[in-house]
Amino acid sequence: MRLITNSLIKNSFKKAETTCFIVDAYHYKNHCVSDLLCHWWCNPAPSNGSAPNLVVGERDRNNNLVPKRDFNTQACEQLNSWLDGFESILKQMTQGNFNWFIHTMLFYHTHYVIQKQEEAQIRSARRAERNNDDEDNTDEEEDNL
């Protein structure tokens, strides 16, 4: 926030009219309600139409159009945290190498996350199957009594 405030005061930020510094939704919730500067420039789901790719309209059960955040800022925070481990390498790269490396790492990371999700689904299905088998065995034991 200090960066935004100083840039606006010194008039050194020429794109202030068109640029927002979107923050993670969980981070945003902790901001002071009275901090209008933060709410205007950092809102992850602005309702003023300034970020149509972040907020979409969705119908509720009464068919009213309500705004809904359409971007997972928490996933972005987690990905940025993972990429922080490569910061020292990335600082030394040319722009072309940087772009290639980031693209490759995002490709790798996406496949890694999908693989972990699939493994978790398989484990969950196996647990559910075991629980069903245990319930069936309990029913059979009760019938035998």
Secondary structure, DSSP 4 states (H G I P E B T S, - for coil): -HHHHHHHHTT--TTTTT------HHHHHTS-TT-HHHHHHS-SS-SSSS-TTTEEEEE-TT--EEEEE-S-HHHHHHHHHHHGGGHHHHHTS-HHHHHHHHHHHHHHHHHHHHHHHHHHHHHHHHHHHHHHHHHHHHHHHHHH-
